[in-house]
Amino acid sequence: MNRKMVYFLIGRILLLESGLLLLPLAVSIYYADGGLFPFLITIALGLALGCLLCGLFRTDDPVIFAKEGFFVTGLAWLSVSALGALPFVLSGQIPNFIDAFFETVSGFTTTGASILTDVEAMARSMLFWRSFTHWIGGMGVLVLMVAVMPNLSGRTIHVLRAEMPGPTMGKLSPRLRDTAKILYTLYIAMTLLELVLLVAGGMPLFDSAIHTFGTAGTGGFGMKAASIAGYSPYLQWVIAVFMMLFGINFNLYFLLLMRRFRAALRSEELWTYVILIGTATALICWNILPLCAGFSDALRSAFFQVTSISSTTGFSTVDFDQWPTLSRMILVLLMFIGACAGSTAGGLKVSRAVLLFKTTRREIRHLLHPRSVTSVRFEGKPVESATLISIGTYFALYMGLFAAFWFIVSFQPGFDGVTNFTAVASCLNNIGPGFNLVGPAASYAGYSPFFKVVLAFAMLFGRLEIYPMLISLSPSTWLKK
């Protein structure tokens, strides 16, 4: 393994994070909220570590293979989370490093699970940094690095594949750096559009930036205890629609820009995603109608929570933990499915769920008709057996990890089974709120430091889709061969 290149890249990433920290530093200066020195110290430390790693491990061999791609991805996310937690600790806003690490991992992985019990007491600059981590992590730290820094080699596609969510990761352009630029151009354009619409609806600029970061990254960190409940119906509709839009594969937006409308609108994953949201919204709206002020209120609440959970954002306008059992079970199912591959959302992804369903249906048909030969088709094309096997393997790993995390977290005293189940489901699928003691009106503060670390790693496994973290933590990866 090209270890020099791995550590050189970690150094570049720390330098990039130090540059990104200048934005919350500017916010701190503007509001004079006491965050100046915590951010300055963190930036100085990041620059020192970054320069040291880049200087010590500079190499003439920039090639990155699949193993390095997975390894550097896992190590990079641990590094940016550890450095990103320091402003919270140094400012005293989150004095315990484990709590700050949990909050920062939750931010970068776009989970939105929080240990804060009084978010409104936080300094403005800390709120900004907390939500800005969503925006950075939404498209990916390494994708951003590839977009803004000189290309390393033609094999850096392994880096993007290791970080971008979904079964496949392809190029939108022959040059990888151009692909990253296209993705971030789309990402920034959609972010700015939502920001403008929120400001136009009467939301203050700072509030609009915070909630736009949370929506774009499908993260869900807000700045009020009631999340989005205190804002007008117009603002709730804008955020709900954009949560849905950020859950769509960004490749489809590129096709629309290229005026390939038929190709974009023929997407099987897109229509499955839309139908899931529509069906879930209709069922929940019918189920909660007696609890609401009217049909429009029920429809808005149902659509908002469905798009929030299916896009794995985690914003809320109501305490859905108080909804009837049917509605809560629908939300739990949406937690696991998630949104589209190639979006900023978490979960299994709609494409995987569709292919798992089609593979199961084919196997049942084969049992009934042993001589029949049928292929699984997706997006109008037959799917290779290797792809189906890899999806089946991923699903088995996913369920095994879910069971393992749930088993470990179950040792936390004082927490019931539903709380622990939904806490693990929420963290592994990068959603945020669960039910009962980790519901939308509660937090993860009650978990002990050990279990907070366990749940933080569940977030990382979920955001990076298992393999980068498995490879990074594997002893064989660290051994020299």
N, C-alpha and C positions, 0 to 999 in steps of 0.2 A: 504494500500500500504506500502511496506517495504521501507520507506523513508531513513532510515539509510543506507541501501544498495545502494540506488540511489546516495546519496551524497558521500558515500565512493567510488563508481565507478567514479564519477566526479573527485574526488581527484586523483585516480589512472590515469585517462586520462590526467590530467594536469601534473602529474609527467612524463608520457610518452612523452607528447609534449615537456616538458623541455629537455628531453633527445634527442629528434629529433632536437631541436634547436642547438645542439652542432655541427651539420654538417655545417649549414650556418655560425656559429661562426668560425669554422676552415677555411672556405672559406674567411671570412673577415680577419683573421690573415694572411693568405697566400697572399692576394692581398693588405693588409693594406689600405683598402678603407673607414675606418671610421665607420665600423659597429660593432666594438668590444664591446663598452660599451652599445649600444642599445640591443644587443643580451644578454650580461651578465646580464643586469638589468631585461630583460624579463625572462631569465632562473631562476634568483633568485626569482622573483615574482611567477613564476609558481611552483617552488619547495616549496616556503613558503605556498602558497594556497593549493597545493596538500597535503603536510604533515599535514597541519591544518585540512583539510577535512577528511583525512584518520585517523587521531588521534581522532577527535571528534566523528566520526560516525562509528567507527569500531564496527562490530556486529557479534554475533555468529549465526545469521540466514541469510545465504547467498542466500536464495532462491529468484529467480526472476521469476515473472509471466509475462503474456503478457503486462499488463498495465505498470509495471515497465520497461519492455524492450522498449516500445515505448517512455515512458517519459524520460528515461535516454539517449536514442538516440537523441531526440530533444534537451535536455538540454546540452548534451555533444558537439554537433556541434555548438551551440551558444557559449559555453565556449571556445572551441579551436579557434574559429574565433575571439573572443574578445581578447584573449591572443596573438594570432598570428598576430594581427594588430599592436601591440605595437612597434615592431622593426621599422616599417615604420614611425610611428609617432615620436618615440624617435630620429631617425636618421635625421628627417626632410625631408626624401625622399617623404613622403606623410604626410604633417604636420597636415591635418585635420583628426580627428579620424573617422568621418563618411565615408570619402573617403577611408581610410585605412581599415575600417571594410568591406566596399563594395568589395574592391580588395581582401581581405583575404577570405571572404565568396565565392567570385567568384573562388578563387583558390581551397579551400577545396571541394567545390561542383563540381569542374571540369567544371565550366561554361566557363571561359575565357573572360567574359565581363570585360572591363577595363575602368578606369577613367583617365588613363595616356595618355597624349598627346605627350610626348617625352620619350618613354620607353628606348631609347638608352642612355639617360643621367643618368639612375639609376646605383648605385654601384653594383659591381659584386655579393657581398654577398646578397644584396636585391633581385637581379634578381634570384639568386639561391633559396632563401627561397620562393619567389613568385611562382616559377615553382615546387619546391619540395612539396608545399601544394597540387598540382595536384596529385602527385604520392601517397601522404599519403591518400588523400580523394578518390582516384580512387577505391581502394579495400575496403576502409572504416577504419575509426579511431578505431572503436570498434572491428572490425575483427582483426586488428593488435594487439590490447590489448589482445584479447583472445589468439592470436597466441604466444605472447611473455611472457605473465604473467600466473601464475598458474590458472588452471581452477577454476571457482567459484561454479558452480553447473551444474547438467544435464539440467537445464532449461535455460541456457544462449543461447539456440537456439533462444529464443525470441529476444535477442539482435541482432543476425545475421539476423533474418527475418525482423526486423525493419529497418536495415541499408542496406542490400543487395538489389539491384534493381531487380524488376521483380515480376510476379505474385506468384512465388513459390520460396522457399529457402529450399533445402534439405541438408542432410549430405552426404559427400563423404566418411566418416569414422564413425564407431560407436561412437568414442569419438569426441566431438565437437572441442576440442583444436586441434586434429589431422586434422580435416576438415579445420580449419583456417590456419594451417601450410601448408597444401597441396595447398590451394589457393594462399598463399603468395609465396610459392616455385615456382609455375607456373608463377606468376606475376614477380618475381625477374628474373627468367630465361629468360622470353621474353623481359624484360627491358634490361638485359645485352646483349642479342643477337642484339637488335636494336642498342644499343650503339656501339657495335663492328662494325656493318655494316656502321654506319654513320662515325665513325672514319676512317674506311678503305676507305671510299669514299672521304676523304680529308677534312671533317668537323673538326674544332678544337675540342679538348676534352671538353672544357667548353661549347661550343655551342651544342655539341652532347648530353651532359648531360641535358642541358636545354630543348632541343627539344624532347629528349627521355622521360623525366618526363611528358611533355605536351602530348605526344602521348600515353604513357602507361595509364595515368589517363584520357585520352580523354578530356583534358582540353583546350589546345590551347594557353597558355601563351608563347610568344616567347621573343626574345631579340632585334628584329629589327622592325622598323616601317613598313617594307614591308613584315613582317611575314616570309614566306619561299621562297618568290619570288626571292631573291638574290642568292639562292643556285642552284647547278647544277641539270640537269634533273635526274641524278642517285639518288641524295639525295632526291629529291621530290618523286620519285617512291618508295624509301625505306620507307619514312614517310607515304605515301599514303597506301601502303600495310599493314603496321603495324597499322595504324588507323583502317583499316578494320578488322584486326586480333583481336585487342583489343575490337572490338564491338561484338565478338562472345562469347557465353556462355562458361565460364571457365570449366564447367562440361564436355564439349565435349573434351577439351584438356586432362582432366584427363582420359577419356575413351580411347583416343588415346595412352596415356602413358601405360594404362593397356592392350593395344593391342586389344581393343574391337572396331575394326575399323568399322564393320557393324553397330553397335549401334550408333556410333558417326555420321557416314555418312547418317544414315536414319533420322536424325533430320529434321523435317518439318520446324522448325523455321530457321535453318541454310540455307536450300535451298531457303526459301522465302526471307531471307536477301540477299543472293547472287544474286538471280534473280532481286530483287529490285535495287541493286547497278548496275547490268549489264544493265538493261533496262534504268535506269535513265542516266547512262553514255552514252549509245548509243544515246538517244534522245538529250541530251545536246551537245554531240560531233557534231551531225548533225546540231544542231541549231546555234552553235557558230563557225562552220568551216569557214564562210566568214570573221570572225574577227581575225582569227589566222594565223600564218605563214605557217601552213601546217597541214596535218592530224595528225602527231605525236604530234604536239603542242596542237592541239584541244583535242586529246584523253587524253593526260597527264593532261591538265587543267580540263577537264570534270571529269575524274576519281578522281583526287585529291579533287576537291570540293565536289563531291558526297560522297566520303568516309569521308571527313571532317565533312560534315553536318549530314550524316546518323549515324555516330559514335558519333555525338555531340561533336567533338573535337574543331573545329573552326579555325584551321589553314587556311591560304589562300595563293595562288600563284598569283592570279589575283584579281582585284576588280570586283567580280561577280555582284555587284550592277549595273554595266554597261552592263550586258548581256541582251539579248532579254527577253521579258516578259515570254515566255514559259519556258525558263531555270530557271528564278527566281521563277516561280510558282512551278516547280518541286522541287527546293530546299526548298521552304516553306513547301510542303507536307512532305518531308523527315525530316524536323525539328520536326514535330509532331510524326511521326512514330518512329524515333530513331533506335536503334540497338536491339540486343538480350537481353533477360532477363539473369541475372547472369553474365553480362559483366560489364565493367567500364563505359558504355555509359548511356546517359539519354533518354528522350523521353518517349512515351507511351510504347514502346517495341513492337517488331515484333509479339511476341506470343499473346499479347493482341489484336493487330490489326487483326490478323488472326482469333482469337476466336470471336471477335466482328463481323467480316464479316460472319463467319460461322453461328453464332447465328442469325443474321439478315436474312440470306438466309433460315435457317430452319423455322423462323417465317413466311416468305413470302410463303414458300411451305405449311405450315400448314394452312394459310389463303385460299390458293387455293385448298388444299385437307384436310379438317378438320378432317377426320378419320385417316389420316396417322400418324404413330408414328416413328419418326426418332431421332437419337441421334447425338450430335455434337462430332466428333472424332478429336483428335489432337495427333500427334506423334504416330499414329496407335492405340490409346486407346480412349474409350469413356470418355468424360469429365463430371464430376459430376455437377448436377444442382447448388449446392452451389458454385462451382468455377465460373460458368457462371454468377451467381447472383452477386458475389463479384466483378467480372471484370466489369459488367454493372454498379454497384454502384461506383466503382473507376472511370470509364469513366465519369459518371454524375458529381461526385465531381471535377474531373479534369477540365471539361468544365465550371462548375460553378466558380471554382477558377480562371480560365483563364479570364472569363468574368469580374469577380470582379476586378482582377488586372488591366485589360485593362481599365475598367471604371475609376478606381482611377488614373492611370497614365495619362489618357486623360486630366486631369486637369492641367498638366504641360504646361505652356504657351510657345508658340514658336515651338512646335513639332507637325508635321502632323500626320494623322491617320496611315499611313503605318509605320512610324518610331515607334510609340507607340505600334502598333500591333505586329510588328516583335521584338521589344525590350522585350515585355512580353513573346512572344513565345520563344525567344532565352533564356531568363532567366529561365522560367519555365521548359524548356526542356534541360537546362544546355548546351547551344551551344556556346554563346558568341556574334559573330557578327550578326547583322540584316540587315536591308536595310535603305536607305536614310541617316538620321543623325546618325544612329548607325551602318552603314555599315562597311565592313572590313577595309576601309581606315579612319574610324572615331572612336569615343569613346563615352562613357557614361558620359563624364565630364560635359555636358551641363545640365543634370538633377539637380534639386535642392536637398539639403540634405534629405528632407522628401521622395522624390520619389526614391532616391538612397536606402534608407532603405526599402521602399516598394519592389523594385526590388531585393534587397538582400534577403528578406524573400521569394520572388517568387523562387529564386534559391534554398533556403533551402527546401521549399515545394516540388520542383521538384526533387531534389537529394534524399530526404528521402521518396518520394512517398506519400506525403500528411499526412498520419495518424500520424506519430510521432510528427510532428509539430502541428497538430490539437489537439492532446491529451496534448502535452506540454503546449500549450497556453490556454487550456480550464480551466475556473475557477474551475470546479468541480474536476479537478485533484489536485489542490492545497489545496482544502478544506479537513480538517481531517474528517474521517468518522469512 
